[in-house]
Amino acid sequence: MNRSHLLLGLFMAFASMLVGQGTFTLSSKNLGGNATKMEEFNGFGCTGQNQSPQLSWTNAPEGTKSFAVTMYDPDAPTGSGWWHWLVFDIPSDAKELGANAGNPELGLAPPGAIQSVTNYGAKGYGGPCPPEGHGLHQYIITVYALKTDKLGLDEHANPATVGYYLWSNTLAKASVVAYYER
């Protein structure tokens, strides 16, 4: 067997291993590519229902000890974007956040999950609310498979601190993007 056949064989073995394992994937039953008044924030001039979308994920990598979910708007006119949702310490056996799990008062998030402060200054989900006439904003919702069961942060952690801890503990991540404008 020559070297090119050996390399091709190794590549095919690796590729079949990846296909068999599946790709870490995030999906939503109620986001069809666009946010709606259901997800829109209620405040800052917006009049939505501020309900977080249903999210589910599959094929987490081996070694996943917990999950985290974030929602970020890179198009916000702030110079640093806008963090709409940060939830972490989601147990490794969880595969979903149900609709409106971003409201901490309802207790719909998995036990032990922590929802920290967004750029609205409140804990839990804060939906899209782009400035009127600013154009289409993208809302990147990401699930992180983490190599630790706890980040060691609490509900008062700011988005930059949560992001730093996510960055240093991520095994894999998957995202969906929703768009919204007013």
Residue, then its C-alpha position, 0 to 999 in steps of 0.5 A: m500500500n502506498r502512502s497516498h492510499l494509507l493517508l486516504g484510508l486514515f482519513m476515511a476511518f476518521a471521517s466515518m468515526l465523526v459521522g458515526q458520532g454525529t455533529f453537535t447541533l442546536s435547534s429550536k422548534n419555535l424559531g424559524g430564522n426570525a424572532t417574533k413579538m413572542e421573543e421580543f423584549n418588553g421594555f426599552g421601547c419594545t412591547g414584546q412578550n419576552q419569552s425565551p425560545q425553546l432550544s434543544w441539542t444533540n450529539a454532545p461530545e464525550g466528556t461533556k459535564s455541563f452545558a451553557v447557553t448564550m444569546y448575543d447581538p453583535d449588531a447592537p450599536t454599542g461598540s461591544g454588542w449586546w448580551h441577551w441571555l446567559v445560562f450556565d451550569i446546565p446538567s449534562d443530562a439536559k438536552e433542552l431548554g423549554a420555551n420561556a425557561g429564561n424567566p427565572e421566576l417560573g423555575l422552568a430551567p433545569p435544576g441547578a442552572i444559573q441565569s446571570v445578568t444580561n446587558y439589560g441589567a437583569k437576570g434571565y432572558g432579555g429578548p431582542c429590542p433593536p433600535e427602530g430603523h436600525g435594520l436587521h439584527q442577528y441574534i446568535i444563540t449558542v449552546y456550549a458543551l463544557k468540560t466542567d460541571k460548574l463554572g464557579l460563578d453565580e447569578h451576579a456574574n457579568p457577561a464578560t466574566v461568563g464568556y471568559y469561563l466559557w472560553s476556557n471550558t468549552l469542548a464544543k459549541a453549536s449555534v443558531v441565528a435568528y434575525y429581528e428588526r423594528 
